[in-house]
């Protein structure tokens, strides 16, 4: 077994431990709502999985120095679109905004920001599952991110898919769903969707319940690592 497989097996073991034990942990905690624990646990799991997959791609597949990569979620300030000011109908509000333009900004972040040599190169959104209403917000964030830092590639890593189509079938070629393609067509970004668990997400079949548990397979982790490696190889040396 090579280093990549060893590390991926460790991720599978961590997934099994968390997802199989998350229901019991939630039931024992009297201080927090049951659903909140489930969402927080799986949400953090996806971030941790994505974080390690990127590191494995960089260090073990591309053979790059670990010191060159940093993964965080530092917020990025985005300034106001000046074209918007001319569209403000109230002249007093328009004048106010124009005279305070340096104070108008929004701090944007995704779940993971990948930096190589201190340069921001890849934003990654992490979800336990995604449906198309959620995808609309993700795409808007991706468009803002592209305008702010010029990064066209944006990743969505999800445990399960609720996007429709064949996103949950984990085939070599994914054709997507009509609704998702319509949303993608209106935003000029390259959104890459990684789905880790097979089978469409069902509200009444939560994977933390033993009878609905889904296996995290090595093959899907390897595909994810190779996707990340392909986008990061331009920074290798």
N, C-alpha and C positions, 0 to 999 in steps of 0.2 A: 504493500500500500504506500503510495507516494504522500508527500507532505500535504498537497491540496486535499486529497481524499481523507487524510487523517483529521485535518482541520474541519472539513465539512461534516465528517461523522460526529465531531464534537458539537457542531451546531445542531445536528439532528437530535443528539442526546439531550441538549438543552431545551430544544423545542418540545420533545416528548415529556420531559420533566415538568415544564411549565404548563403546557396545555392539559396534560393528564391530571395534574394536581391542582389546577387553578380553581376548580369548583369547590374542592374541600377547603382551600385557603380562604375563599370568599365566604363560605358558610361559617367559618370560625371567627371571622372579624365582625364584631358587633358595632364597630364605629363608623363603618362606611356602607353605602348602599351596595347591594349585591351586583347590580348591573355595572356600577362604576368600577368595581374591582376587575370585573371581566374585561371591560373595555380598556382600562389602563394597562392591565397585564398583557393582553395581546398587542396593544399598540406599541408598548415598549419592546416587546419581542420582535416586532417587524423592524423597528429601528436598529436593534442590536444585530439582527440577521443581516440587514443591508450594510451596516457599518463593517461587519466582519467580511462580508462578500467582497466589498471594495478593497479592503486591505489584502485579502488573499489574491485578488486579481493583480494588485500592484506589486506585492512582494514576492508571491510564489509563482505567479504565471509570467509576469513581465520581468521578474528578477531585479526589481528596483529597490533602492535603499528606503527603509521604513522612515528615516528621518526627513525625507522629502515630502511626505504626505501628511496632511492634517485633515481631520473630519470634525466639524463642529456645526453649530447652528447660529452663528453670529448674525444679528440683524443687519440688513443692508438698507441705508436710507435712499428713498426714491423721491425725487423732486416733483413739483407740479408740472403738468403739461400746459405750457403757456398758451396753446391754442384754446384751452378751456376758458381762460380768462375773458377772451373776447365774446364768449357765448353766455356769460353771466348777464342776465337780463336787468337786474337792479343796478343802476349806475353807482350807487354808494357802495354796494357790496363789491362790485367790480373794481372800484378804485381802492378799496380797502385791501383786497387780495393782491392787487398789483403792487401796492406800496409795501406789502409785507411778504413778498414772494420768497425771500430767503428763509422765512420761518415756516413755510408750508412744505412738509415732507412726511412720508410714511415709512415706517421701519418694517421691511419685509423679510421674512425668513421661511425656508422650507424645513423639513425635519432634519435633513442632513446636508451640509455644504462640504464638498470635497475641494481641498486646496492642494496644489502641487507647487512646491517652491514658493509658497505663500501667495500663489495666484489662484483665484477662485475658478474652478474648471467644470464643476458638475453639481447641480442641485438635484436632490432626491426627496420625493414625497413618499411617506410610508403609511400604509393603511391596513387594518385588519381585513377590510373589504372595501370595494368602491362600487357605487352605482352612478348612473349618469348625472343625476342632480349634483352629486359631490364632484364629479368630473368637471362640471362647468366651473366651479370655484378653483379647482386645480389648474385648469387651463388659463384662467384669468391671472392667477399667480405666476404661471409660466410666462405669459405675455409681459407682465410687469418685470419679471426677472430678466427677460431678454432685453427689454428697453433699458433697464438699469445697468446691467453688466455685459450685455452683448452675447450671452450664452444662449444658443439656439436649442441645444439638447437638454431635455428635462426628463427625469425618470420618475415613474410611479411603480413602487414595489408594494404588492398587496398579497396577503395570505390567500384570500378567496376573492373571486370576481362575482359581481352582480351587475355587470355591464350588458349582459345578454350576448347573443352571438356565440362564438366559440372561444372566448378568452379563457374559459375555465376548462377547456379540453386538453390544454398543454400539448398541442401538436407542434411539429417542426415549423409549419407555416400557419399563422393565425390570420383569419380573414376579418375578424372583428364583428361588430354589430352595426346595423344601419344607424341607430341613434348616436352611437359613439362616433362613427365616421362623420356624421353631420356636424357634431360639435367640433371635432378635430379640423374640419374644413374651414371653420371660421376663425381659427387662430394659427398664425404663422410660426409654429414651433414644432420641433421634432420630439414628440412625446413617445417615450419607449415604456411600454407596460410589461412588467414582470409579474406573473401570477405563479405562486409557489405551490398551491394545493389544487388538486383536481376536483372538479365538480362545482356547479354553480352554488353560490352561497344561498342558504335557505334560512329564513328567520326562525323557523320552528325546528331547526336541526343544528344547534350550536356545537361547534367542534370541541368545546370543553366538556361536553357530556360524553361519557364513555361510548355510548351506542352510536354517536355521530363523529367520533374521532377520525381525522384524516391524516394519513401518513405523509410526512415530508420526505420526499425522495431525493436521493443523491443526484439523479439525472437532472432535476430541475435546478438544483443549486449549481451544478456544473454549467448549465446553460446561462444562468445569471452571471456567474463569475466570468464567463467568456464574453458576454455582452459588455460588462464593465471594462474588461481588459481591452476590448476592441476600441472603446472610446478613450481609454487612458494611454494607449500605446504611443500616441503622438507626442507624449511628454516623456517617454522613456529615453534613457541615454546609456 
